[in-house]
Amino acid sequence: MGENIFNEITDTIPNTIKGKMFGALCIKALNGKAGVMYHKGNMIFKLTKADEKIALLLNGTKIFDPILWMAAL
């Protein structure tokens, strides 16, 4: 279900392409840089420090650590 929602969201964002990063689905800008990833029911967003502080106030959010994530694969 989550992957379907991710794909629906991706289809509505102009000037982006679907791709993969670290084996996870992602949304990339046309320059190839990823800004959003989806893996095992989790959405991972690239945020500014200011937006990150606000996002961390939301229940269930946490900092994404790609090194720990890759080690768990």
PyRosetta script that sets phi, psi and omega in degrees:
from pyrosetta import init, pose_from_sequence

init()
pose = pose_from_sequence("MGENIFNEITDTIPNTIKGKMFGALCIKALNGKAGVMYHKGNMIFKLTKADEKIALLLNGTKIFDPILWMAAL")
pose.set_psi(1, -46.4)
pose.set_omega(1, -178.8)
pose.set_phi(2, -60.5)
pose.set_psi(2, -38.2)
pose.set_omega(2, 179.3)
pose.set_phi(3, -64.9)
pose.set_psi(3, -36.4)
pose.set_omega(3, 177.3)
pose.set_phi(4, -64.0)
pose.set_psi(4, -43.3)
pose.set_omega(4, 178.3)
pose.set_phi(5, -63.9)
pose.set_psi(5, -42.8)
pose.set_omega(5, 177.0)
pose.set_phi(6, -56.4)
pose.set_psi(6, -46.6)
pose.set_omega(6, -179.8)
pose.set_phi(7, -64.8)
pose.set_psi(7, -38.1)
pose.set_omega(7, 176.8)
pose.set_phi(8, -62.9)
pose.set_psi(8, -43.7)
pose.set_omega(8, 178.6)
pose.set_phi(9, -62.9)
pose.set_psi(9, -46.7)
pose.set_omega(9, -178.7)
pose.set_phi(10, -57.8)
pose.set_psi(10, -40.7)
pose.set_omega(10, -178.0)
pose.set_phi(11, -66.4)
pose.set_psi(11, -18.1)
pose.set_omega(11, -177.9)
pose.set_phi(12, -95.7)
pose.set_psi(12, -7.2)
pose.set_omega(12, -176.6)
pose.set_phi(13, -96.6)
pose.set_psi(13, 115.3)
pose.set_omega(13, -178.4)
pose.set_phi(14, -70.1)
pose.set_psi(14, 156.7)
pose.set_omega(14, 175.4)
pose.set_phi(15, 59.0)
pose.set_psi(15, 36.5)
pose.set_omega(15, 175.7)
pose.set_phi(16, -133.8)
pose.set_psi(16, 162.4)
pose.set_omega(16, 176.4)
pose.set_phi(17, -132.9)
pose.set_psi(17, 151.4)
pose.set_omega(17, 174.5)
pose.set_phi(18, -81.1)
pose.set_psi(18, 145.1)
pose.set_omega(18, 178.3)
pose.set_phi(19, -158.1)
pose.set_psi(19, -164.0)
pose.set_omega(19, 176.3)
pose.set_phi(20, -134.4)
pose.set_psi(20, 148.2)
pose.set_omega(20, 177.1)
pose.set_phi(21, -147.2)
pose.set_psi(21, 128.3)
pose.set_omega(21, -175.3)
pose.set_phi(22, 55.3)
pose.set_psi(22, 26.6)
pose.set_omega(22, -178.8)
pose.set_phi(23, 82.5)
pose.set_psi(23, -0.6)
pose.set_omega(23, -179.4)
pose.set_phi(24, -100.8)
pose.set_psi(24, 152.8)
pose.set_omega(24, 173.5)
pose.set_phi(25, -64.4)
pose.set_psi(25, 144.9)
pose.set_omega(25, 177.2)
pose.set_phi(26, -148.3)
pose.set_psi(26, 163.1)
pose.set_omega(26, 173.4)
pose.set_phi(27, -108.5)
pose.set_psi(27, 125.5)
pose.set_omega(27, -178.7)
pose.set_phi(28, -116.8)
pose.set_psi(28, 147.7)
pose.set_omega(28, 170.6)
pose.set_phi(29, -71.5)
pose.set_psi(29, 166.4)
pose.set_omega(29, -179.5)
pose.set_phi(30, -61.7)
pose.set_psi(30, -20.7)
pose.set_omega(30, 177.6)
pose.set_phi(31, -82.6)
pose.set_psi(31, 1.0)
pose.set_omega(31, 176.4)
pose.set_phi(32, 92.9)
pose.set_psi(32, -4.1)
pose.set_omega(32, -179.8)
pose.set_phi(33, -82.0)
pose.set_psi(33, 130.7)
pose.set_omega(33, -179.3)
pose.set_phi(34, -81.1)
pose.set_psi(34, 141.9)
pose.set_omega(34, 177.6)
pose.set_phi(35, -123.1)
pose.set_psi(35, -21.0)
pose.set_omega(35, -179.3)
pose.set_phi(36, -141.9)
pose.set_psi(36, 138.1)
pose.set_omega(36, 174.8)
pose.set_phi(37, -127.7)
pose.set_psi(37, 153.8)
pose.set_omega(37, 175.4)
pose.set_phi(38, -131.1)
pose.set_psi(38, 126.6)
pose.set_omega(38, 178.5)
pose.set_phi(39, -151.8)
pose.set_psi(39, 125.2)
pose.set_omega(39, 176.3)
pose.set_phi(40, 48.4)
pose.set_psi(40, 47.5)
pose.set_omega(40, 176.2)
pose.set_phi(41, 82.7)
pose.set_psi(41, 3.7)
pose.set_omega(41, -179.3)
pose.set_phi(42, -112.0)
pose.set_psi(42, 137.1)
pose.set_omega(42, 173.2)
pose.set_phi(43, -101.3)
pose.set_psi(43, 134.2)
pose.set_omega(43, -178.3)
pose.set_phi(44, -122.0)
pose.set_psi(44, 123.2)
pose.set_omega(44, -175.2)
pose.set_phi(45, -117.5)
pose.set_psi(45, 141.6)
pose.set_omega(45, 171.3)
pose.set_phi(46, -87.8)
pose.set_psi(46, 117.8)
pose.set_omega(46, -175.8)
pose.set_phi(47, -125.3)
pose.set_psi(47, 158.1)
pose.set_omega(47, 170.1)
pose.set_phi(48, -71.5)
pose.set_psi(48, 162.5)
pose.set_omega(48, 178.9)
pose.set_phi(49, -58.5)
pose.set_psi(49, -40.0)
pose.set_omega(49, -180.0)
pose.set_phi(50, -64.3)
pose.set_psi(50, -44.9)
pose.set_omega(50, 179.0)
pose.set_phi(51, -68.5)
pose.set_psi(51, -33.4)
pose.set_omega(51, 178.1)
pose.set_phi(52, -61.6)
pose.set_psi(52, -42.3)
pose.set_omega(52, 178.7)
pose.set_phi(53, -60.4)
pose.set_psi(53, -40.7)
pose.set_omega(53, 179.2)
pose.set_phi(54, -69.1)
pose.set_psi(54, -44.3)
pose.set_omega(54, -178.4)
pose.set_phi(55, -62.1)
pose.set_psi(55, -36.4)
pose.set_omega(55, -178.5)
pose.set_phi(56, -67.8)
pose.set_psi(56, -12.6)
pose.set_omega(56, 174.9)
pose.set_phi(57, -77.2)
pose.set_psi(57, -16.4)
pose.set_omega(57, -179.6)
pose.set_phi(58, -78.0)
pose.set_psi(58, 141.4)
pose.set_omega(58, 179.7)
pose.set_phi(59, -61.4)
pose.set_psi(59, 130.7)
pose.set_omega(59, 175.6)
pose.set_phi(60, 89.9)
pose.set_psi(60, -1.1)
pose.set_omega(60, 179.8)
pose.set_phi(61, -86.6)
pose.set_psi(61, 153.7)
pose.set_omega(61, 176.1)
pose.set_phi(62, -156.9)
pose.set_psi(62, 165.2)
pose.set_omega(62, 178.6)
pose.set_phi(63, -76.4)
pose.set_psi(63, 134.3)
pose.set_omega(63, 176.7)
pose.set_phi(64, -84.7)
pose.set_psi(64, 125.3)
pose.set_omega(64, 176.8)
pose.set_phi(65, -114.4)
pose.set_psi(65, 104.0)
pose.set_omega(65, -175.1)
pose.set_phi(66, -63.4)
pose.set_psi(66, -28.6)
pose.set_omega(66, -180.0)
pose.set_phi(67, -68.5)
pose.set_psi(67, -46.8)
pose.set_omega(67, 177.1)
pose.set_phi(68, -64.6)
pose.set_psi(68, -38.6)
pose.set_omega(68, -179.2)
pose.set_phi(69, -63.9)
pose.set_psi(69, -45.3)
pose.set_omega(69, -179.9)
pose.set_phi(70, -65.4)
pose.set_psi(70, -36.2)
pose.set_omega(70, 179.9)
pose.set_phi(71, -66.1)
pose.set_psi(71, -27.3)
pose.set_omega(71, -178.3)
pose.set_phi(72, -81.0)
pose.set_psi(72, -12.5)
pose.set_omega(72, -178.2)
pose.set_phi(73, -72.3)
pose.dump_pdb("model.pdb")
